[in-house]
Amino acid sequence: MAFSLYSERPIVAATSTGFVASVQIWFAKAAAARTRRTALATLLELENFRLDDLGISREDVTDALRDPTRSAGRRLAFKRSVRASL
């Protein structure tokens, strides 16, 4: 049986694609979050003078790690620009 209009598609066909896409999006978000945590953890391994060279402090990095949103990079960039203007 051929369906000529989008509205004639069965519900099963429409939801299976949505489910696969939502699983892919979930995995992509999880991978991005892991990458952010790994990058911030790597910053914590640096010595204090290297963090000072970057314009951030260890406290800034730990605050960024505690932030559940994806704005950790923006937060660190803001802290860096504030310290640069002093």
N, CA, C and O atoms as CSV, one atom per row, in Angstrom:
chain,resi,resn,atom,element,x,y,z
A,1,MET,N,N,0.840,-1.171,0.000
A,1,MET,CA,C,0.000,0.000,0.000
A,1,MET,C,C,0.888,1.237,0.000
A,1,MET,O,O,1.812,1.349,0.805
A,2,ALA,N,N,0.607,2.146,-0.890
A,2,ALA,CA,C,1.397,3.367,-1.007
A,2,ALA,C,C,0.669,4.513,-0.313
A,2,ALA,O,O,-0.552,4.650,-0.396
A,3,PHE,N,N,1.463,5.329,0.372
A,3,PHE,CA,C,0.912,6.507,1.038
A,3,PHE,C,C,1.290,7.730,0.213
A,3,PHE,O,O,2.465,7.948,-0.080
A,4,SER,N,N,0.308,8.513,-0.156
A,4,SER,CA,C,0.597,9.657,-1.013
A,4,SER,C,C,0.800,10.950,-0.228
A,4,SER,O,O,1.487,11.851,-0.709
A,5,LEU,N,N,0.235,11.061,0.937
A,5,LEU,CA,C,0.369,12.268,1.739
A,5,LEU,C,C,1.095,11.959,3.039
A,5,LEU,O,O,1.040,10.838,3.544
A,6,TYR,N,N,1.775,12.966,3.572
A,6,TYR,CA,C,2.477,12.799,4.840
A,6,TYR,C,C,1.513,12.406,5.949
A,6,TYR,O,O,1.855,11.596,6.811
A,7,SER,N,N,0.332,12.962,5.933
A,7,SER,CA,C,-0.635,12.684,6.995
A,7,SER,C,C,-1.171,11.260,6.921
A,7,SER,O,O,-1.783,10.791,7.881
A,8,GLU,N,N,-0.959,10.555,5.803
A,8,GLU,CA,C,-1.432,9.191,5.668
A,8,GLU,C,C,-0.430,8.162,6.179
A,8,GLU,O,O,-0.707,6.962,6.161
A,9,ARG,N,N,0.723,8.622,6.632
A,9,ARG,CA,C,1.720,7.673,7.147
A,9,ARG,C,C,1.218,7.063,8.438
A,9,ARG,O,O,0.573,7.740,9.239
A,10,PRO,N,N,1.508,5.793,8.647
A,10,PRO,CA,C,1.086,5.190,9.913
A,10,PRO,C,C,1.895,5.753,11.078
A,10,PRO,O,O,3.024,6.204,10.885
A,11,ILE,N,N,1.343,5.730,12.258
A,11,ILE,CA,C,1.990,6.267,13.458
A,11,ILE,C,C,3.297,5.548,13.735
A,11,ILE,O,O,4.263,6.183,14.157
A,12,VAL,N,N,3.356,4.254,13.512
A,12,VAL,CA,C,4.558,3.480,13.805
A,12,VAL,C,C,5.739,3.977,12.985
A,12,VAL,O,O,6.850,4.077,13.506
A,13,ALA,N,N,5.525,4.283,11.736
A,13,ALA,CA,C,6.615,4.765,10.885
A,13,ALA,C,C,7.102,6.119,11.357
A,13,ALA,O,O,8.299,6.399,11.293
A,14,ALA,N,N,6.212,6.950,11.822
A,14,ALA,CA,C,6.600,8.289,12.253
A,14,ALA,C,C,7.353,8.255,13.577
A,14,ALA,O,O,8.298,9.023,13.753
A,15,THR,N,N,6.972,7.404,14.501
A,15,THR,CA,C,7.595,7.405,15.810
A,15,THR,C,C,8.913,6.653,15.845
A,15,THR,O,O,9.776,6.977,16.660
A,16,SER,N,N,9.094,5.663,14.988
A,16,SER,CA,C,10.345,4.911,15.031
A,16,SER,C,C,11.523,5.793,14.642
A,16,SER,O,O,12.592,5.688,15.244
A,17,THR,N,N,11.354,6.643,13.666
A,17,THR,CA,C,12.422,7.558,13.276
A,17,THR,C,C,12.696,8.554,14.392
A,17,THR,O,O,13.851,8.889,14.656
A,18,GLY,N,N,11.657,9.025,15.042
A,18,GLY,CA,C,11.824,9.964,16.140
A,18,GLY,C,C,12.554,9.338,17.312
A,18,GLY,O,O,13.363,9.993,17.968
A,19,PHE,N,N,12.269,8.070,17.577
A,19,PHE,CA,C,12.942,7.391,18.677
A,19,PHE,C,C,14.430,7.228,18.392
A,19,PHE,O,O,15.262,7.483,19.262
A,20,VAL,N,N,14.764,6.806,17.186
A,20,VAL,CA,C,16.166,6.630,16.812
A,20,VAL,C,C,16.902,7.969,16.878
A,20,VAL,O,O,18.027,8.042,17.371
A,21,ALA,N,N,16.271,9.008,16.387
A,21,ALA,CA,C,16.887,10.331,16.421
A,21,ALA,C,C,17.074,10.819,17.852
A,21,ALA,O,O,18.099,11.421,18.174
A,22,SER,N,N,16.096,10.565,18.708
A,22,SER,CA,C,16.229,11.021,20.093
A,22,SER,C,C,17.328,10.260,20.819
A,22,SER,O,O,18.021,10.841,21.654
A,23,VAL,N,N,17.506,8.978,20.527
A,23,VAL,CA,C,18.599,8.212,21.131
A,23,VAL,C,C,19.944,8.741,20.642
A,23,VAL,O,O,20.887,8.864,21.425
A,24,GLN,N,N,20.034,9.051,19.361
A,24,GLN,CA,C,21.279,9.607,18.817
A,24,GLN,C,C,21.593,10.956,19.442
A,24,GLN,O,O,22.751,11.239,19.752
A,25,ILE,N,N,20.593,11.780,19.630
A,25,ILE,CA,C,20.796,13.089,20.249
A,25,ILE,C,C,21.246,12.913,21.700
A,25,ILE,O,O,22.132,13.631,22.163
A,26,TRP,N,N,20.642,11.965,22.420
A,26,TRP,CA,C,21.032,11.715,23.800
A,26,TRP,C,C,22.489,11.291,23.887
A,26,TRP,O,O,23.224,11.776,24.747
A,27,PHE,N,N,22.920,10.380,22.995
A,27,PHE,CA,C,24.318,9.950,22.997
A,27,PHE,C,C,25.258,11.095,22.654
A,27,PHE,O,O,26.339,11.204,23.233
A,28,ALA,N,N,24.858,11.947,21.722
A,28,ALA,CA,C,25.696,13.094,21.356
A,28,ALA,C,C,25.831,14.062,22.526
A,28,ALA,O,O,26.919,14.581,22.776
A,29,LYS,N,N,24.740,14.311,23.245
A,29,LYS,CA,C,24.799,15.201,24.408
A,29,LYS,C,C,25.659,14.604,25.513
A,29,LYS,O,O,26.416,15.317,26.172
A,30,ALA,N,N,25.541,13.292,25.715
A,30,ALA,CA,C,26.348,12.636,26.741
A,30,ALA,C,C,27.832,12.699,26.385
A,30,ALA,O,O,28.672,12.914,27.259
A,31,ALA,N,N,28.153,12.513,25.114
A,31,ALA,CA,C,29.550,12.591,24.681
A,31,ALA,C,C,30.092,14.009,24.837
A,31,ALA,O,O,31.239,14.194,25.245
A,32,ALA,N,N,29.278,15.004,24.515
A,32,ALA,CA,C,29.714,16.396,24.662
A,32,ALA,C,C,29.937,16.747,26.133
A,32,ALA,O,O,30.895,17.444,26.468
A,33,ALA,N,N,29.061,16.268,27.006
A,33,ALA,CA,C,29.221,16.533,28.439
A,33,ALA,C,C,30.489,15.865,28.965
A,33,ALA,O,O,31.203,16.438,29.788
A,34,ARG,N,N,30.760,14.674,28.497
A,34,ARG,CA,C,31.979,13.978,28.937
A,34,ARG,C,C,33.228,14.709,28.449
A,34,ARG,O,O,34.215,14.807,29.177
A,35,THR,N,N,33.186,15.216,27.231
A,35,THR,CA,C,34.310,15.978,26.697
A,35,THR,C,C,34.551,17.237,27.517
A,35,THR,O,O,35.697,17.582,27.807
A,36,ARG,N,N,33.464,17.932,27.897
A,36,ARG,CA,C,33.602,19.134,28.735
A,36,ARG,C,C,34.214,18.790,30.082
A,36,ARG,O,O,35.128,19.473,30.545
A,37,ARG,N,N,33.714,17.732,30.714
A,37,ARG,CA,C,34.254,17.338,32.023
A,37,ARG,C,C,35.722,16.948,31.921
A,37,ARG,O,O,36.510,17.277,32.807
A,38,THR,N,N,36.096,16.257,30.860
A,38,THR,CA,C,37.488,15.852,30.675
A,38,THR,C,C,38.384,17.072,30.482
A,38,THR,O,O,39.481,17.132,31.038
A,39,ALA,N,N,37.920,18.043,29.696
A,39,ALA,CA,C,38.710,19.253,29.464
A,39,ALA,C,C,38.892,20.042,30.753
A,39,ALA,O,O,39.986,20.532,31.031
A,40,LEU,N,N,37.840,20.167,31.534
A,40,LEU,CA,C,37.941,20.904,32.790
A,40,LEU,C,C,38.799,20.156,33.803
A,40,LEU,O,O,39.543,20.777,34.562
A,41,ALA,N,N,38.703,18.841,33.822
A,41,ALA,CA,C,39.552,18.053,34.725
A,41,ALA,C,C,41.017,18.181,34.335
A,41,ALA,O,O,41.891,18.185,35.201
A,42,THR,N,N,41.290,18.284,33.049
A,42,THR,CA,C,42.661,18.489,32.584
A,42,THR,C,C,43.187,19.847,33.042
A,42,THR,O,O,44.361,19.977,33.388
A,43,LEU,N,N,42.317,20.856,33.043
A,43,LEU,CA,C,42.727,22.168,33.549
A,43,LEU,C,C,43.075,22.099,35.038
A,43,LEU,O,O,43.989,22.782,35.502
A,44,LEU,N,N,42.345,21.276,35.773
A,44,LEU,CA,C,42.635,21.153,37.203
A,44,LEU,C,C,43.991,20.516,37.462
A,44,LEU,O,O,44.566,20.714,38.533
A,45,GLU,N,N,44.510,19.762,36.515
A,45,GLU,CA,C,45.813,19.123,36.685
A,45,GLU,C,C,46.977,20.094,36.464
A,45,GLU,O,O,48.119,19.780,36.802
A,46,LEU,N,N,46.692,21.269,35.898
A,46,LEU,CA,C,47.747,22.247,35.652
A,46,LEU,C,C,48.206,22.891,36.960
A,46,LEU,O,O,47.465,22.950,37.941
A,47,GLU,N,N,49.430,23.364,36.944
A,47,GLU,CA,C,49.952,24.082,38.111
A,47,GLU,C,C,49.288,25.453,38.193
A,47,GLU,O,O,48.737,25.950,37.211
A,48,ASN,N,N,49.350,26.055,39.378
A,48,ASN,CA,C,48.707,27.356,39.589
A,48,ASN,C,C,49.283,28.446,38.699
A,48,ASN,O,O,48.538,29.300,38.217
A,49,PHE,N,N,50.592,28.437,38.469
A,49,PHE,CA,C,51.176,29.488,37.641
A,49,PHE,C,C,50.728,29.352,36.184
A,49,PHE,O,O,50.627,30.355,35.478
A,50,ARG,N,N,50.460,28.140,35.730
A,50,ARG,CA,C,49.953,27.962,34.355
A,50,ARG,C,C,48.505,28.456,34.249
A,50,ARG,O,O,48.113,29.056,33.248
A,51,LEU,N,N,47.733,28.196,35.285
A,51,LEU,CA,C,46.367,28.722,35.291
A,51,LEU,C,C,46.373,30.242,35.336
A,51,LEU,O,O,45.534,30.890,34.710
A,52,ASP,N,N,47.329,30.819,36.086
A,52,ASP,CA,C,47.460,32.281,36.115
A,52,ASP,C,C,47.818,32.811,34.730
A,52,ASP,O,O,47.335,33.869,34.327
A,53,ASP,N,N,48.657,32.087,34.004
A,53,ASP,CA,C,48.988,32.497,32.639
A,53,ASP,C,C,47.750,32.507,31.744
A,53,ASP,O,O,47.631,33.340,30.845
A,54,LEU,N,N,46.837,31.579,31.996
A,54,LEU,CA,C,45.593,31.530,31.226
A,54,LEU,C,C,44.588,32.581,31.688
A,54,LEU,O,O,43.613,32.863,30.991
A,55,GLY,N,N,44.826,33.154,32.856
A,55,GLY,CA,C,43.931,34.180,33.376
A,55,GLY,C,C,42.778,33.633,34.187
A,55,GLY,O,O,41.787,34.329,34.407
A,56,ILE,N,N,42.895,32.394,34.634
A,56,ILE,CA,C,41.844,31.800,35.449
A,56,ILE,C,C,42.463,31.209,36.712
A,56,ILE,O,O,43.679,31.039,36.799
A,57,SER,N,N,41.624,30.905,37.672
A,57,SER,CA,C,42.109,30.305,38.910
A,57,SER,C,C,41.537,28.894,39.051
A,57,SER,O,O,40.626,28.508,38.318
A,58,ARG,N,N,42.070,28.147,39.978
A,58,ARG,CA,C,41.581,26.796,40.231
A,58,ARG,C,C,40.123,26.837,40.688
A,58,ARG,O,O,39.336,25.953,40.350
A,59,GLU,N,N,39.771,27.857,41.451
A,59,GLU,CA,C,38.391,28.017,41.912
A,59,GLU,C,C,37.440,28.231,40.736
A,59,GLU,O,O,36.322,27.716,40.739
A,60,ASP,N,N,37.880,28.992,39.731
A,60,ASP,CA,C,37.055,29.199,38.537
A,60,ASP,C,C,36.772,27.876,37.831
A,60,ASP,O,O,35.655,27.636,37.372
A,61,VAL,N,N,37.776,27.031,37.749
A,61,VAL,CA,C,37.612,25.744,37.072
A,61,VAL,C,C,36.671,24.840,37.869
A,61,VAL,O,O,35.821,24.170,37.283
A,62,THR,N,N,36.808,24.813,39.182
A,62,THR,CA,C,35.910,23.976,39.987
A,62,THR,C,C,34.472,24.491,39.930
A,62,THR,O,O,33.528,23.701,39.937
A,63,ASP,N,N,34.302,25.814,39.872
A,63,ASP,CA,C,32.959,26.375,39.698
A,63,ASP,C,C,32.376,25.966,38.354
A,63,ASP,O,O,31.188,25.660,38.255
A,64,ALA,N,N,33.208,25.962,37.326
A,64,ALA,CA,C,32.749,25.554,36.001
A,64,ALA,C,C,32.385,24.069,35.979
A,64,ALA,O,O,31.454,23.670,35.279
A,65,LEU,N,N,33.104,23.263,36.729
A,65,LEU,CA,C,32.775,21.833,36.809
A,65,LEU,C,C,31.443,21.600,37.504
A,65,LEU,O,O,30.710,20.676,37.151
A,66,ARG,N,N,31.130,22.422,38.480
A,66,ARG,CA,C,29.863,22.280,39.215
A,66,ARG,C,C,28.665,22.788,38.424
A,66,ARG,O,O,27.522,22.456,38.740
A,67,ASP,N,N,28.925,23.592,37.399
A,67,ASP,CA,C,27.846,24.181,36.608
A,67,ASP,C,C,27.211,23.109,35.717
A,67,ASP,O,O,27.890,22.555,34.852
A,68,PRO,N,N,25.922,22.806,35.910
A,68,PRO,CA,C,25.302,21.752,35.103
A,68,PRO,C,C,24.991,22.179,33.671
A,68,PRO,O,O,24.718,21.335,32.818
A,69,THR,N,N,25.030,23.477,33.405
A,69,THR,CA,C,24.737,23.941,32.052
A,69,THR,C,C,25.964,23.808,31.171
A,69,THR,O,O,27.027,23.377,31.618
A,70,ARG,N,N,25.800,24.180,29.925
A,70,ARG,CA,C,26.911,24.079,28.977
A,70,ARG,C,C,27.685,25.389,28.859
A,70,ARG,O,O,28.399,25.600,27.879
A,71,SER,N,N,27.550,26.252,29.831
A,71,SER,CA,C,28.173,27.568,29.741
A,71,SER,C,C,29.508,27.656,30.477
A,71,SER,O,O,29.948,28.754,30.818
A,72,ALA,N,N,30.151,26.531,30.725
A,72,ALA,CA,C,31.420,26.541,31.463
A,72,ALA,C,C,32.483,27.333,30.707
A,72,ALA,O,O,33.232,28.097,31.317
A,73,GLY,N,N,32.556,27.165,29.421
A,73,GLY,CA,C,33.536,27.896,28.619
A,73,GLY,C,C,33.298,29.398,28.646
A,73,GLY,O,O,34.236,30.189,28.749
A,74,ARG,N,N,32.037,29.776,28.554
A,74,ARG,CA,C,31.708,31.207,28.627
A,74,ARG,C,C,32.041,31.784,29.991
A,74,ARG,O,O,32.509,32.916,30.104
A,75,ARG,N,N,31.795,30.992,31.022
A,75,ARG,CA,C,32.090,31.447,32.388
A,75,ARG,C,C,33.586,31.667,32.559
A,75,ARG,O,O,34.005,32.681,33.119
A,76,LEU,N,N,34.397,30.722,32.078
A,76,LEU,CA,C,35.849,30.871,32.193
A,76,LEU,C,C,36.356,32.036,31.343
A,76,LEU,O,O,37.259,32.760,31.761
A,77,ALA,N,N,35.790,32.217,30.173
A,77,ALA,CA,C,36.186,33.344,29.325
A,77,ALA,C,C,35.842,34.674,29.990
A,77,ALA,O,O,36.608,35.633,29.900
A,78,PHE,N,N,34.692,34.732,30.657
A,78,PHE,CA,C,34.312,35.952,31.356
A,78,PHE,C,C,35.275,36.240,32.507
A,78,PHE,O,O,35.727,37.373,32.677
A,79,LYS,N,N,35.584,35.215,33.293
A,79,LYS,CA,C,36.536,35.402,34.406
A,79,LYS,C,C,37.889,35.871,33.882
A,79,LYS,O,O,38.528,36.739,34.477
A,80,ARG,N,N,38.314,35.299,32.776
A,80,ARG,CA,C,39.584,35.677,32.172
A,80,ARG,C,C,39.565,37.135,31.720
A,80,ARG,O,O,40.529,37.868,31.940
A,81,SER,N,N,38.471,37.552,31.090
A,81,SER,CA,C,38.406,38.937,30.615
A,81,SER,C,C,38.333,39.921,31.778
A,81,SER,O,O,38.878,41.021,31.690
A,82,VAL,N,N,37.666,39.540,32.863
A,82,VAL,CA,C,37.609,40.411,34.044
A,82,VAL,C,C,39.015,40.590,34.619
A,82,VAL,O,O,39.414,41.706,34.951
A,83,ARG,N,N,39.755,39.503,34.733
A,83,ARG,CA,C,41.120,39.600,35.286
A,83,ARG,C,C,42.049,40.352,34.345
A,83,ARG,O,O,42.971,41.029,34.803
A,84,ALA,N,N,41.827,40.247,33.052
A,84,ALA,CA,C,42.672,40.938,32.091
A,84,ALA,C,C,42.461,42.452,32.148
A,84,ALA,O,O,43.378,43.226,31.873
A,85,SER,N,N,41.236,42.866,32.509
A,85,SER,CA,C,40.956,44.299,32.544
A,85,SER,C,C,41.453,44.966,33.823
A,85,SER,O,O,41.473,46.193,33.912
A,86,LEU,N,N,41.849,44.178,34.805
A,86,LEU,CA,C,42.317,44.777,36.068
A,86,LEU,C,C,43.724,45.301,35.977
A,86,LEU,O,O,44.250,45.830,36.956
